[in-house]
Amino acid sequence: MPDILSPLPGTFYHAPDPKAEAFKKPGDAVAAEDTIGLVEVMKTFIEVKAEVEGTFDGYVAGNAEPVQAGDTLAKVR
């Protein structure tokens, strides 16, 4: 099962804002360029792209939790 990894250290978010739904839910189809989350670094938000196709299996990293570069953020099957 492919992992989606954090491209850089920061804070990971599942949704574009606190009131919005998560970018993906388990069972959703995923295309290679789909945004699955955001990493915030010094008030700048970087989109995290899936880079693989498949079915979204779920987030590994918690919402609004700190992550390091290379940490697994989500899984796709």
PDB file of N, CA, C, O and CB in Angstrom:
ATOM      1  N   MET A   1       0.856  -1.173   0.000  1.00  0.00           N
ATOM      2  CA  MET A   1       0.000   0.000   0.000  1.00  0.00           C
ATOM      3  C   MET A   1       0.903   1.237   0.000  1.00  0.00           C
ATOM      4  O   MET A   1       1.717   1.402   0.909  1.00  0.00           O
ATOM      5  CB  MET A   1      -0.975  -0.003   1.235  1.00  0.00           C
ATOM      6  N   PRO A   2       0.770   2.108  -1.007  1.00  0.00           N
ATOM      7  CA  PRO A   2       1.634   3.291  -1.093  1.00  0.00           C
ATOM      8  C   PRO A   2       1.342   4.300   0.028  1.00  0.00           C
ATOM      9  O   PRO A   2       0.193   4.534   0.403  1.00  0.00           O
ATOM     10  CB  PRO A   2       1.459   3.967  -2.457  1.00  0.00           C
ATOM     11  N   ASP A   3       2.414   4.876   0.536  1.00  0.00           N
ATOM     12  CA  ASP A   3       2.289   5.916   1.542  1.00  0.00           C
ATOM     13  C   ASP A   3       2.415   7.278   0.874  1.00  0.00           C
ATOM     14  O   ASP A   3       3.158   7.436  -0.095  1.00  0.00           O
ATOM     15  CB  ASP A   3       3.354   5.746   2.649  1.00  0.00           C
ATOM     16  N   ILE A   4       1.688   8.257   1.392  1.00  0.00           N
ATOM     17  CA  ILE A   4       1.872   9.648   0.983  1.00  0.00           C
ATOM     18  C   ILE A   4       2.683  10.289   2.089  1.00  0.00           C
ATOM     19  O   ILE A   4       2.261  10.327   3.245  1.00  0.00           O
ATOM     20  CB  ILE A   4       0.488  10.405   0.742  1.00  0.00           C
ATOM     21  N   LEU A   5       3.855  10.793   1.725  1.00  0.00           N
ATOM     22  CA  LEU A   5       4.804  11.308   2.708  1.00  0.00           C
ATOM     23  C   LEU A   5       4.817  12.831   2.747  1.00  0.00           C
ATOM     24  O   LEU A   5       4.503  13.497   1.760  1.00  0.00           O
ATOM     25  CB  LEU A   5       6.198  10.790   2.406  1.00  0.00           C
ATOM     26  N   SER A   6       5.182  13.361   3.892  1.00  0.00           N
ATOM     27  CA  SER A   6       5.300  14.815   4.034  1.00  0.00           C
ATOM     28  C   SER A   6       6.534  15.295   3.275  1.00  0.00           C
ATOM     29  O   SER A   6       7.620  14.741   3.442  1.00  0.00           O
ATOM     30  CB  SER A   6       5.383  15.228   5.538  1.00  0.00           C
ATOM     31  N   PRO A   7       6.370  16.321   2.445  1.00  0.00           N
ATOM     32  CA  PRO A   7       7.522  16.842   1.707  1.00  0.00           C
ATOM     33  C   PRO A   7       8.445  17.711   2.562  1.00  0.00           C
ATOM     34  O   PRO A   7       9.590  17.960   2.184  1.00  0.00           O
ATOM     35  CB  PRO A   7       7.045  17.640   0.523  1.00  0.00           C
ATOM     36  N   LEU A   8       7.950  18.169   3.710  1.00  0.00           N
ATOM     37  CA  LEU A   8       8.740  19.052   4.563  1.00  0.00           C
ATOM     38  C   LEU A   8       8.169  19.064   5.981  1.00  0.00           C
ATOM     39  O   LEU A   8       7.038  18.626   6.192  1.00  0.00           O
ATOM     40  CB  LEU A   8       8.774  20.483   3.981  1.00  0.00           C
ATOM     41  N   PRO A   9       8.930  19.554   6.948  1.00  0.00           N
ATOM     42  CA  PRO A   9       8.402  19.638   8.311  1.00  0.00           C
ATOM     43  C   PRO A   9       7.419  20.790   8.448  1.00  0.00           C
ATOM     44  O   PRO A   9       7.555  21.817   7.783  1.00  0.00           O
ATOM     45  CB  PRO A   9       9.542  19.801   9.318  1.00  0.00           C
ATOM     46  N   GLY A  10       6.434  20.611   9.311  1.00  0.00           N
ATOM     47  CA  GLY A  10       5.441  21.657   9.548  1.00  0.00           C
ATOM     48  C   GLY A  10       4.247  21.086  10.278  1.00  0.00           C
ATOM     49  O   GLY A  10       4.360  20.095  10.998  1.00  0.00           O
ATOM     50  N   THR A  11       3.094  21.720  10.088  1.00  0.00           N
ATOM     51  CA  THR A  11       1.840  21.255  10.682  1.00  0.00           C
ATOM     52  C   THR A  11       0.946  20.764   9.560  1.00  0.00           C
ATOM     53  O   THR A  11       0.715  21.474   8.582  1.00  0.00           O
ATOM     54  CB  THR A  11       1.137  22.385  11.509  1.00  0.00           C
ATOM     55  N   PHE A  12       0.438  19.532   9.706  1.00  0.00           N
ATOM     56  CA  PHE A  12      -0.375  18.905   8.661  1.00  0.00           C
ATOM     57  C   PHE A  12      -1.848  19.123   8.926  1.00  0.00           C
ATOM     58  O   PHE A  12      -2.320  18.967  10.052  1.00  0.00           O
ATOM     59  CB  PHE A  12      -0.077  17.409   8.565  1.00  0.00           C
ATOM     60  N   TYR A  13      -2.579  19.489   7.868  1.00  0.00           N
ATOM     61  CA  TYR A  13      -4.024  19.701   7.961  1.00  0.00           C
ATOM     62  C   TYR A  13      -4.750  18.818   6.950  1.00  0.00           C
ATOM     63  O   TYR A  13      -4.312  18.687   5.807  1.00  0.00           O
ATOM     64  CB  TYR A  13      -4.374  21.188   7.727  1.00  0.00           C
ATOM     65  N   HIS A  14      -5.861  18.214   7.375  1.00  0.00           N
ATOM     66  CA  HIS A  14      -6.670  17.351   6.520  1.00  0.00           C
ATOM     67  C   HIS A  14      -7.598  18.155   5.620  1.00  0.00           C
ATOM     68  O   HIS A  14      -8.078  17.624   4.619  1.00  0.00           O
ATOM     69  CB  HIS A  14      -7.482  16.388   7.368  1.00  0.00           C
ATOM     70  N   ALA A  15      -7.869  19.423   5.942  1.00  0.00           N
ATOM     71  CA  ALA A  15      -8.859  20.232   5.220  1.00  0.00           C
ATOM     72  C   ALA A  15      -8.298  21.627   4.952  1.00  0.00           C
ATOM     73  O   ALA A  15      -7.353  22.060   5.612  1.00  0.00           O
ATOM     74  CB  ALA A  15     -10.185  20.328   6.023  1.00  0.00           C
ATOM     75  N   PRO A  16      -8.887  22.329   3.977  1.00  0.00           N
ATOM     76  CA  PRO A  16      -8.390  23.664   3.640  1.00  0.00           C
ATOM     77  C   PRO A  16      -8.648  24.716   4.716  1.00  0.00           C
ATOM     78  O   PRO A  16      -7.944  25.724   4.775  1.00  0.00           O
ATOM     79  CB  PRO A  16      -9.012  24.116   2.361  1.00  0.00           C
ATOM     80  N   ASP A  17      -9.652  24.491   5.568  1.00  0.00           N
ATOM     81  CA  ASP A  17      -9.886  25.377   6.712  1.00  0.00           C
ATOM     82  C   ASP A  17     -10.630  24.582   7.781  1.00  0.00           C
ATOM     83  O   ASP A  17     -11.170  23.515   7.489  1.00  0.00           O
ATOM     84  CB  ASP A  17     -10.697  26.660   6.291  1.00  0.00           C
ATOM     85  N   PRO A  18     -10.667  25.086   9.019  1.00  0.00           N
ATOM     86  CA  PRO A  18     -11.238  24.304  10.122  1.00  0.00           C
ATOM     87  C   PRO A  18     -12.703  23.892   9.942  1.00  0.00           C
ATOM     88  O   PRO A  18     -13.124  22.882  10.506  1.00  0.00           O
ATOM     89  CB  PRO A  18     -11.118  25.083  11.375  1.00  0.00           C
ATOM     90  N   LYS A  19     -13.482  24.648   9.173  1.00  0.00           N
ATOM     91  CA  LYS A  19     -14.901  24.333   9.012  1.00  0.00           C
ATOM     92  C   LYS A  19     -15.182  23.460   7.793  1.00  0.00           C
ATOM     93  O   LYS A  19     -16.307  22.999   7.606  1.00  0.00           O
ATOM     94  CB  LYS A  19     -15.696  25.607   8.908  1.00  0.00           C
ATOM     95  N   ALA A  20     -14.162  23.232   6.964  1.00  0.00           N
ATOM     96  CA  ALA A  20     -14.339  22.459   5.730  1.00  0.00           C
ATOM     97  C   ALA A  20     -14.171  20.959   5.989  1.00  0.00           C
ATOM     98  O   ALA A  20     -13.573  20.545   6.982  1.00  0.00           O
ATOM     99  CB  ALA A  20     -13.335  22.925   4.659  1.00  0.00           C
ATOM    100  N   GLU A  21     -14.708  20.170   5.081  1.00  0.00           N
ATOM    101  CA  GLU A  21     -14.519  18.723   5.148  1.00  0.00           C
ATOM    102  C   GLU A  21     -13.094  18.387   4.729  1.00  0.00           C
ATOM    103  O   GLU A  21     -12.433  19.170   4.047  1.00  0.00           O
ATOM    104  CB  GLU A  21     -15.548  17.982   4.248  1.00  0.00           C
ATOM    105  N   ALA A  22     -12.635  17.221   5.142  1.00  0.00           N
ATOM    106  CA  ALA A  22     -11.299  16.751   4.765  1.00  0.00           C
ATOM    107  C   ALA A  22     -11.200  16.631   3.247  1.00  0.00           C
ATOM    108  O   ALA A  22     -12.198  16.385   2.569  1.00  0.00           O
ATOM    109  CB  ALA A  22     -10.984  15.387   5.439  1.00  0.00           C
ATOM    110  N   PHE A  23      -9.990  16.807   2.720  1.00  0.00           N
ATOM    111  CA  PHE A  23      -9.780  16.678   1.279  1.00  0.00           C
ATOM    112  C   PHE A  23     -10.220  15.308   0.787  1.00  0.00           C
ATOM    113  O   PHE A  23     -10.800  15.199  -0.294  1.00  0.00           O
ATOM    114  CB  PHE A  23      -8.310  16.916   0.927  1.00  0.00           C
ATOM    115  N   LYS A  24      -9.954  14.260   1.563  1.00  0.00           N
ATOM    116  CA  LYS A  24     -10.315  12.896   1.175  1.00  0.00           C
ATOM    117  C   LYS A  24     -10.880  12.141   2.366  1.00  0.00           C
ATOM    118  O   LYS A  24     -10.523  12.400   3.516  1.00  0.00           O
ATOM    119  CB  LYS A  24      -9.096  12.152   0.602  1.00  0.00           C
ATOM    120  N   LYS A  25     -11.782  11.190   2.063  1.00  0.00           N
ATOM    121  CA  LYS A  25     -12.331  10.285   3.070  1.00  0.00           C
ATOM    122  C   LYS A  25     -11.968   8.864   2.661  1.00  0.00           C
ATOM    123  O   LYS A  25     -11.797   8.598   1.471  1.00  0.00           O
ATOM    124  CB  LYS A  25     -13.890  10.458   3.215  1.00  0.00           C
ATOM    125  N   PRO A  26     -11.845   7.943   3.613  1.00  0.00           N
ATOM    126  CA  PRO A  26     -11.562   6.559   3.245  1.00  0.00           C
ATOM    127  C   PRO A  26     -12.575   6.062   2.208  1.00  0.00           C
ATOM    128  O   PRO A  26     -13.781   6.263   2.345  1.00  0.00           O
ATOM    129  CB  PRO A  26     -11.583   5.652   4.495  1.00  0.00           C
ATOM    130  N   GLY A  27     -12.051   5.412   1.175  1.00  0.00           N
ATOM    131  CA  GLY A  27     -12.887   4.905   0.092  1.00  0.00           C
ATOM    132  C   GLY A  27     -12.951   5.827  -1.110  1.00  0.00           C
ATOM    133  O   GLY A  27     -13.385   5.408  -2.183  1.00  0.00           O
ATOM    134  N   ASP A  28     -12.524   7.093  -0.953  1.00  0.00           N
ATOM    135  CA  ASP A  28     -12.527   8.025  -2.083  1.00  0.00           C
ATOM    136  C   ASP A  28     -11.488   7.610  -3.125  1.00  0.00           C
ATOM    137  O   ASP A  28     -10.429   7.081  -2.786  1.00  0.00           O
ATOM    138  CB  ASP A  28     -12.252   9.464  -1.599  1.00  0.00           C
ATOM    139  N   ALA A  29     -11.804   7.856  -4.383  1.00  0.00           N
ATOM    140  CA  ALA A  29     -10.833   7.639  -5.464  1.00  0.00           C
ATOM    141  C   ALA A  29      -9.759   8.711  -5.369  1.00  0.00           C
ATOM    142  O   ALA A  29     -10.036   9.855  -5.006  1.00  0.00           O
ATOM    143  CB  ALA A  29     -11.525   7.665  -6.872  1.00  0.00           C
ATOM    144  N   VAL A  30      -8.532   8.329  -5.699  1.00  0.00           N
ATOM    145  CA  VAL A  30      -7.400   9.261  -5.665  1.00  0.00           C
ATOM    146  C   VAL A  30      -6.709   9.237  -7.019  1.00  0.00           C
ATOM    147  O   VAL A  30      -6.376   8.171  -7.536  1.00  0.00           O
ATOM    148  CB  VAL A  30      -6.395   8.896  -4.522  1.00  0.00           C
ATOM    149  N   ALA A  31      -6.494  10.420  -7.592  1.00  0.00           N
ATOM    150  CA  ALA A  31      -5.707  10.566  -8.812  1.00  0.00           C
ATOM    151  C   ALA A  31      -4.331  11.101  -8.404  1.00  0.00           C
ATOM    152  O   ALA A  31      -4.168  11.644  -7.311  1.00  0.00           O
ATOM    153  CB  ALA A  31      -6.419  11.524  -9.854  1.00  0.00           C
ATOM    154  N   ALA A  32      -3.362  10.946  -9.277  1.00  0.00           N
ATOM    155  CA  ALA A  32      -1.979  11.288  -8.944  1.00  0.00           C
ATOM    156  C   ALA A  32      -1.785  12.750  -8.530  1.00  0.00           C
ATOM    157  O   ALA A  32      -0.888  13.038  -7.738  1.00  0.00           O
ATOM    158  CB  ALA A  32      -1.098  10.988 -10.117  1.00  0.00           C
ATOM    159  N   GLU A  33      -2.580  13.658  -9.030  1.00  0.00           N
ATOM    160  CA  GLU A  33      -2.391  15.075  -8.703  1.00  0.00           C
ATOM    161  C   GLU A  33      -3.397  15.603  -7.680  1.00  0.00           C
ATOM    162  O   GLU A  33      -3.458  16.811  -7.452  1.00  0.00           O
ATOM    163  CB  GLU A  33      -2.484  15.899  -9.960  1.00  0.00           C
ATOM    164  N   ASP A  34      -4.181  14.731  -7.066  1.00  0.00           N
ATOM    165  CA  ASP A  34      -5.161  15.168  -6.069  1.00  0.00           C
ATOM    166  C   ASP A  34      -4.470  15.691  -4.816  1.00  0.00           C
ATOM    167  O   ASP A  34      -3.493  15.112  -4.340  1.00  0.00           O
ATOM    168  CB  ASP A  34      -6.106  14.016  -5.705  1.00  0.00           C
ATOM    169  N   THR A  35      -4.991  16.795  -4.290  1.00  0.00           N
ATOM    170  CA  THR A  35      -4.515  17.329  -3.016  1.00  0.00           C
ATOM    171  C   THR A  35      -5.160  16.520  -1.895  1.00  0.00           C
ATOM    172  O   THR A  35      -6.380  16.353  -1.863  1.00  0.00           O
ATOM    173  CB  THR A  35      -4.845  18.860  -2.874  1.00  0.00           C
ATOM    174  N   ILE A  36      -4.333  16.017  -0.975  1.00  0.00           N
ATOM    175  CA  ILE A  36      -4.873  15.230   0.142  1.00  0.00           C
ATOM    176  C   ILE A  36      -4.728  15.973   1.473  1.00  0.00           C
ATOM    177  O   ILE A  36      -5.293  15.555   2.483  1.00  0.00           O
ATOM    178  CB  ILE A  36      -4.165  13.868   0.224  1.00  0.00           C
ATOM    179  N   GLY A  37      -3.975  17.067   1.472  1.00  0.00           N
ATOM    180  CA  GLY A  37      -3.785  17.813   2.703  1.00  0.00           C
ATOM    181  C   GLY A  37      -2.890  19.017   2.477  1.00  0.00           C
ATOM    182  O   GLY A  37      -2.456  19.288   1.357  1.00  0.00           O
ATOM    183  N   LEU A  38      -2.623  19.734   3.559  1.00  0.00           N
ATOM    184  CA  LEU A  38      -1.767  20.910   3.525  1.00  0.00           C
ATOM    185  C   LEU A  38      -0.739  20.804   4.642  1.00  0.00           C
ATOM    186  O   LEU A  38      -1.040  20.335   5.740  1.00  0.00           O
ATOM    187  CB  LEU A  38      -2.600  22.213   3.658  1.00  0.00           C
ATOM    188  N   VAL A  39       0.482  21.248   4.346  1.00  0.00           N
ATOM    189  CA  VAL A  39       1.494  21.384   5.385  1.00  0.00           C
ATOM    190  C   VAL A  39       1.773  22.874   5.526  1.00  0.00           C
ATOM    191  O   VAL A  39       2.106  23.554   4.556  1.00  0.00           O
ATOM    192  CB  VAL A  39       2.809  20.570   5.041  1.00  0.00           C
ATOM    193  N   GLU A  40       1.631  23.367   6.756  1.00  0.00           N
ATOM    194  CA  GLU A  40       1.890  24.787   7.024  1.00  0.00           C
ATOM    195  C   GLU A  40       3.296  24.945   7.580  1.00  0.00           C
ATOM    196  O   GLU A  40       3.698  24.266   8.524  1.00  0.00           O
ATOM    197  CB  GLU A  40       0.841  25.373   8.015  1.00  0.00           C
ATOM    198  N   VAL A  41       4.030  25.867   6.961  1.00  0.00           N
ATOM    199  CA  VAL A  41       5.362  26.213   7.420  1.00  0.00           C
ATOM    200  C   VAL A  41       5.432  27.729   7.472  1.00  0.00           C
ATOM    201  O   VAL A  41       5.346  28.389   6.437  1.00  0.00           O
ATOM    202  CB  VAL A  41       6.477  25.612   6.490  1.00  0.00           C
ATOM    203  N   MET A  42       5.585  28.286   8.658  1.00  0.00           N
ATOM    204  CA  MET A  42       5.717  29.737   8.839  1.00  0.00           C
ATOM    205  C   MET A  42       4.615  30.505   8.106  1.00  0.00           C
ATOM    206  O   MET A  42       4.896  31.435   7.349  1.00  0.00           O
ATOM    207  CB  MET A  42       7.089  30.206   8.348  1.00  0.00           C
ATOM    208  N   LYS A  43       3.349  30.107   8.339  1.00  0.00           N
ATOM    209  CA  LYS A  43       2.157  30.764   7.788  1.00  0.00           C
ATOM    210  C   LYS A  43       2.002  30.589   6.281  1.00  0.00           C
ATOM    211  O   LYS A  43       1.170  31.256   5.667  1.00  0.00           O
ATOM    212  CB  LYS A  43       2.197  32.229   8.108  1.00  0.00           C
ATOM    213  N   THR A  44       2.790  29.703   5.680  1.00  0.00           N
ATOM    214  CA  THR A  44       2.650  29.377   4.269  1.00  0.00           C
ATOM    215  C   THR A  44       2.109  27.960   4.167  1.00  0.00           C
ATOM    216  O   THR A  44       2.614  27.053   4.829  1.00  0.00           O
ATOM    217  CB  THR A  44       4.010  29.522   3.509  1.00  0.00           C
ATOM    218  N   PHE A  45       1.085  27.764   3.343  1.00  0.00           N
ATOM    219  CA  PHE A  45       0.454  26.453   3.200  1.00  0.00           C
ATOM    220  C   PHE A  45       0.882  25.816   1.884  1.00  0.00           C
ATOM    221  O   PHE A  45       0.722  26.399   0.812  1.00  0.00           O
ATOM    222  CB  PHE A  45      -1.088  26.572   3.269  1.00  0.00           C
ATOM    223  N   ILE A  46       1.428  24.612   1.987  1.00  0.00           N
ATOM    224  CA  ILE A  46       1.894  23.868   0.826  1.00  0.00           C
ATOM    225  C   ILE A  46       0.963  22.682   0.616  1.00  0.00           C
ATOM    226  O   ILE A  46       0.745  21.891   1.533  1.00  0.00           O
ATOM    227  CB  ILE A  46       3.374  23.399   1.005  1.00  0.00           C
ATOM    228  N   GLU A  47       0.410  22.558  -0.601  1.00  0.00           N
ATOM    229  CA  GLU A  47      -0.466  21.438  -0.910  1.00  0.00           C
ATOM    230  C   GLU A  47       0.353  20.152  -0.964  1.00  0.00           C
ATOM    231  O   GLU A  47       1.458  20.127  -1.508  1.00  0.00           O
ATOM    232  CB  GLU A  47      -1.211  21.672  -2.247  1.00  0.00           C
ATOM    233  N   VAL A  48      -0.204  19.086  -0.394  1.00  0.00           N
ATOM    234  CA  VAL A  48       0.396  17.765  -0.486  1.00  0.00           C
ATOM    235  C   VAL A  48      -0.405  16.987  -1.523  1.00  0.00           C
ATOM    236  O   VAL A  48      -1.604  16.769  -1.352  1.00  0.00           O
ATOM    237  CB  VAL A  48       0.413  17.030   0.911  1.00  0.00           C
ATOM    238  N   LYS A  49       0.259  16.567  -2.600  1.00  0.00           N
ATOM    239  CA  LYS A  49      -0.382  15.833  -3.693  1.00  0.00           C
ATOM    240  C   LYS A  49      -0.184  14.332  -3.478  1.00  0.00           C
ATOM    241  O   LYS A  49       0.807  13.906  -2.885  1.00  0.00           O
ATOM    242  CB  LYS A  49       0.195  16.272  -5.075  1.00  0.00           C
ATOM    243  N   ALA A  50      -1.126  13.547  -3.959  1.00  0.00           N
ATOM    244  CA  ALA A  50      -1.085  12.103  -3.767  1.00  0.00           C
ATOM    245  C   ALA A  50       0.098  11.448  -4.489  1.00  0.00           C
ATOM    246  O   ALA A  50       0.746  10.573  -3.914  1.00  0.00           O
ATOM    247  CB  ALA A  50      -2.382  11.487  -4.247  1.00  0.00           C
ATOM    248  N   GLU A  51       0.392  11.840  -5.713  1.00  0.00           N
ATOM    249  CA  GLU A  51       1.455  11.285  -6.553  1.00  0.00           C
ATOM    250  C   GLU A  51       1.236   9.823  -6.942  1.00  0.00           C
ATOM    251  O   GLU A  51       2.062   9.258  -7.658  1.00  0.00           O
ATOM    252  CB  GLU A  51       2.768  11.411  -5.842  1.00  0.00           C
ATOM    253  N   VAL A  52       0.152   9.198  -6.494  1.00  0.00           N
ATOM    254  CA  VAL A  52      -0.205   7.825  -6.883  1.00  0.00           C
ATOM    255  C   VAL A  52      -1.711   7.786  -7.124  1.00  0.00           C
ATOM    256  O   VAL A  52      -2.450   8.649  -6.652  1.00  0.00           O
ATOM    257  CB  VAL A  52       0.222   6.777  -5.778  1.00  0.00           C
ATOM    258  N   GLU A  53      -2.154   6.772  -7.864  1.00  0.00           N
ATOM    259  CA  GLU A  53      -3.586   6.577  -8.072  1.00  0.00           C
ATOM    260  C   GLU A  53      -4.055   5.392  -7.260  1.00  0.00           C
ATOM    261  O   GLU A  53      -3.286   4.467  -6.999  1.00  0.00           O
ATOM    262  CB  GLU A  53      -3.911   6.372  -9.566  1.00  0.00           C
ATOM    263  N   GLY A  54      -5.308   5.416  -6.861  1.00  0.00           N
ATOM    264  CA  GLY A  54      -5.865   4.305  -6.120  1.00  0.00           C
ATOM    265  C   GLY A  54      -7.073   4.731  -5.318  1.00  0.00           C
ATOM    266  O   GLY A  54      -7.813   5.633  -5.709  1.00  0.00           O
ATOM    267  N   THR A  55      -7.262   4.065  -4.186  1.00  0.00           N
ATOM    268  CA  THR A  55      -8.362   4.355  -3.278  1.00  0.00           C
ATOM    269  C   THR A  55      -7.779   4.853  -1.966  1.00  0.00           C
ATOM    270  O   THR A  55      -6.873   4.238  -1.404  1.00  0.00           O
ATOM    271  CB  THR A  55      -9.261   3.102  -3.054  1.00  0.00           C
ATOM    272  N   PHE A  56      -8.304   5.968  -1.486  1.00  0.00           N
ATOM    273  CA  PHE A  56      -7.801   6.553  -0.239  1.00  0.00           C
ATOM    274  C   PHE A  56      -8.124   5.619   0.916  1.00  0.00           C
ATOM    275  O   PHE A  56      -9.279   5.240   1.113  1.00  0.00           O
ATOM    276  CB  PHE A  56      -8.413   7.964   0.009  1.00  0.00           C
ATOM    277  N   ASP A  57      -7.093   5.246   1.685  1.00  0.00           N
ATOM    278  CA  ASP A  57      -7.267   4.306   2.792  1.00  0.00           C
ATOM    279  C   ASP A  57      -7.405   5.036   4.126  1.00  0.00           C
ATOM    280  O   ASP A  57      -7.942   4.477   5.082  1.00  0.00           O
ATOM    281  CB  ASP A  57      -6.090   3.331   2.849  1.00  0.00           C
ATOM    282  N   GLY A  58      -6.927   6.275   4.198  1.00  0.00           N
ATOM    283  CA  GLY A  58      -7.079   7.049   5.429  1.00  0.00           C
ATOM    284  C   GLY A  58      -5.822   7.815   5.790  1.00  0.00           C
ATOM    285  O   GLY A  58      -4.733   7.557   5.278  1.00  0.00           O
ATOM    286  N   TYR A  59      -6.014   8.765   6.689  1.00  0.00           N
ATOM    287  CA  TYR A  59      -4.901   9.575   7.190  1.00  0.00           C
ATOM    288  C   TYR A  59      -4.173   8.814   8.292  1.00  0.00           C
ATOM    289  O   TYR A  59      -4.796   8.128   9.102  1.00  0.00           O
ATOM    290  CB  TYR A  59      -5.405  10.949   7.716  1.00  0.00           C
ATOM    291  N   VAL A  60      -2.867   8.939   8.314  1.00  0.00           N
ATOM    292  CA  VAL A  60      -2.035   8.386   9.385  1.00  0.00           C
ATOM    293  C   VAL A  60      -1.695   9.513  10.359  1.00  0.00           C
ATOM    294  O   VAL A  60      -1.788   9.347  11.575  1.00  0.00           O
ATOM    295  CB  VAL A  60      -0.729   7.724   8.810  1.00  0.00           C
ATOM    296  N   ALA A  61      -1.302  10.657   9.808  1.00  0.00           N
ATOM    297  CA  ALA A  61      -0.988  11.824  10.631  1.00  0.00           C
ATOM    298  C   ALA A  61      -2.281  12.494  11.083  1.00  0.00           C
ATOM    299  O   ALA A  61      -3.228  12.612  10.306  1.00  0.00           O
ATOM    300  CB  ALA A  61      -0.098  12.826   9.852  1.00  0.00           C
ATOM    301  N   GLY A  62      -2.318  12.926  12.317  1.00  0.00           N
ATOM    302  CA  GLY A  62      -3.488  13.605  12.845  1.00  0.00           C
ATOM    303  C   GLY A  62      -3.654  14.996  12.268  1.00  0.00           C
ATOM    304  O   GLY A  62      -2.684  15.619  11.837  1.00  0.00           O
ATOM    305  N   ASN A  63      -4.887  15.481  12.261  1.00  0.00           N
ATOM    306  CA  ASN A  63      -5.167  16.834  11.790  1.00  0.00           C
ATOM    307  C   ASN A  63      -4.557  17.855  12.743  1.00  0.00           C
ATOM    308  O   ASN A  63      -4.660  17.722  13.962  1.00  0.00           O
ATOM    309  CB  ASN A  63      -6.687  17.062  11.655  1.00  0.00           C
ATOM    310  N   ALA A  64      -3.923  18.872  12.174  1.00  0.00           N
ATOM    311  CA  ALA A  64      -3.290  19.963  12.925  1.00  0.00           C
ATOM    312  C   ALA A  64      -2.162  19.458  13.828  1.00  0.00           C
ATOM    313  O   ALA A  64      -1.867  20.051  14.865  1.00  0.00           O
ATOM    314  CB  ALA A  64      -4.335  20.694  13.768  1.00  0.00           C
ATOM    315  N   GLU A  65      -1.534  18.347  13.411  1.00  0.00           N
ATOM    316  CA  GLU A  65      -0.428  17.778  14.172  1.00  0.00           C
ATOM    317  C   GLU A  65       0.896  18.095  13.484  1.00  0.00           C
ATOM    318  O   GLU A  65       0.953  18.197  12.259  1.00  0.00           O
ATOM    319  CB  GLU A  65      -0.603  16.254  14.334  1.00  0.00           C
ATOM    320  N   PRO A  66       1.965  18.251  14.275  1.00  0.00           N
ATOM    321  CA  PRO A  66       3.280  18.479  13.667  1.00  0.00           C
ATOM    322  C   PRO A  66       3.782  17.231  12.956  1.00  0.00           C
ATOM    323  O   PRO A  66       3.574  16.110  13.421  1.00  0.00           O
ATOM    324  CB  PRO A  66       4.291  18.916  14.730  1.00  0.00           C
ATOM    325  N   VAL A  67       4.447  17.437  11.822  1.00  0.00           N
ATOM    326  CA  VAL A  67       5.046  16.347  11.059  1.00  0.00           C
ATOM    327  C   VAL A  67       6.463  16.741  10.653  1.00  0.00           C
ATOM    328  O   VAL A  67       6.813  17.921  10.607  1.00  0.00           O
ATOM    329  CB  VAL A  67       4.187  16.003   9.807  1.00  0.00           C
ATOM    330  N   GLN A  68       7.252  15.736  10.365  1.00  0.00           N
ATOM    331  CA  GLN A  68       8.604  15.945   9.861  1.00  0.00           C
ATOM    332  C   GLN A  68       8.654  15.524   8.398  1.00  0.00           C
ATOM    333  O   GLN A  68       7.797  14.768   7.941  1.00  0.00           O
ATOM    334  CB  GLN A  68       9.646  15.153  10.702  1.00  0.00           C
ATOM    335  N   ALA A  69       9.639  16.002   7.671  1.00  0.00           N
ATOM    336  CA  ALA A  69       9.824  15.584   6.285  1.00  0.00           C
ATOM    337  C   ALA A  69       9.988  14.069   6.253  1.00  0.00           C
ATOM    338  O   ALA A  69      10.776  13.506   7.013  1.00  0.00           O
ATOM    339  CB  ALA A  69      11.055  16.295   5.638  1.00  0.00           C
ATOM    340  N   GLY A  70       9.238  13.416   5.369  1.00  0.00           N
ATOM    341  CA  GLY A  70       9.321  11.967   5.232  1.00  0.00           C
ATOM    342  C   GLY A  70       8.325  11.203   6.084  1.00  0.00           C
ATOM    343  O   GLY A  70       8.183   9.993   5.911  1.00  0.00           O
ATOM    344  N   ASP A  71       7.623  11.871   7.007  1.00  0.00           N
ATOM    345  CA  ASP A  71       6.604  11.197   7.807  1.00  0.00           C
ATOM    346  C   ASP A  71       5.448  10.756   6.908  1.00  0.00           C
ATOM    347  O   ASP A  71       5.110  11.448   5.948  1.00  0.00           O
ATOM    348  CB  ASP A  71       6.092  12.125   8.939  1.00  0.00           C
ATOM    349  N   THR A  72       4.846   9.615   7.213  1.00  0.00           N
ATOM    350  CA  THR A  72       3.672   9.154   6.485  1.00  0.00           C
ATOM    351  C   THR A  72       2.466   9.980   6.898  1.00  0.00           C
ATOM    352  O   THR A  72       2.136  10.067   8.081  1.00  0.00           O
ATOM    353  CB  THR A  72       3.417   7.651   6.738  1.00  0.00           C
ATOM    354  N   LEU A  73       1.806  10.590   5.911  1.00  0.00           N
ATOM    355  CA  LEU A  73       0.618  11.413   6.171  1.00  0.00           C
ATOM    356  C   LEU A  73      -0.673  10.623   5.932  1.00  0.00           C
ATOM    357  O   LEU A  73      -1.646  10.768   6.673  1.00  0.00           O
ATOM    358  CB  LEU A  73       0.637  12.668   5.281  1.00  0.00           C
ATOM    359  N   ALA A  74      -0.669   9.787   4.888  1.00  0.00           N
ATOM    360  CA  ALA A  74      -1.875   9.040   4.525  1.00  0.00           C
ATOM    361  C   ALA A  74      -1.464   7.815   3.712  1.00  0.00           C
ATOM    362  O   ALA A  74      -0.324   7.682   3.267  1.00  0.00           O
ATOM    363  CB  ALA A  74      -2.877   9.937   3.718  1.00  0.00           C
ATOM    364  N   LYS A  75      -2.446   6.925   3.539  1.00  0.00           N
ATOM    365  CA  LYS A  75      -2.206   5.701   2.775  1.00  0.00           C
ATOM    366  C   LYS A  75      -3.232   5.590   1.650  1.00  0.00           C
ATOM    367  O   LYS A  75      -4.388   5.991   1.787  1.00  0.00           O
ATOM    368  CB  LYS A  75      -2.268   4.453   3.697  1.00  0.00           C
ATOM    369  N   VAL A  76      -2.765   5.030   0.532  1.00  0.00           N
ATOM    370  CA  VAL A  76      -3.598   4.782  -0.636  1.00  0.00           C
ATOM    371  C   VAL A  76      -3.438   3.305  -0.992  1.00  0.00           C
ATOM    372  O   VAL A  76      -2.331   2.768  -0.954  1.00  0.00           O
ATOM    373  CB  VAL A  76      -3.202   5.722  -1.848  1.00  0.00           C
ATOM    374  N   ARG A  77      -4.537   2.658  -1.334  1.00  0.00           N
ATOM    375  CA  ARG A  77      -4.433   1.243  -1.772  1.00  0.00           C
ATOM    376  C   ARG A  77      -4.895   1.121  -3.204  1.00  0.00           C
ATOM    377  O   ARG A  77      -4.888   0.025  -3.764  1.00  0.00           O
ATOM    378  CB  ARG A  77      -5.272   0.301  -0.859  1.00  0.00           C
TER     379      ARG A  77
END
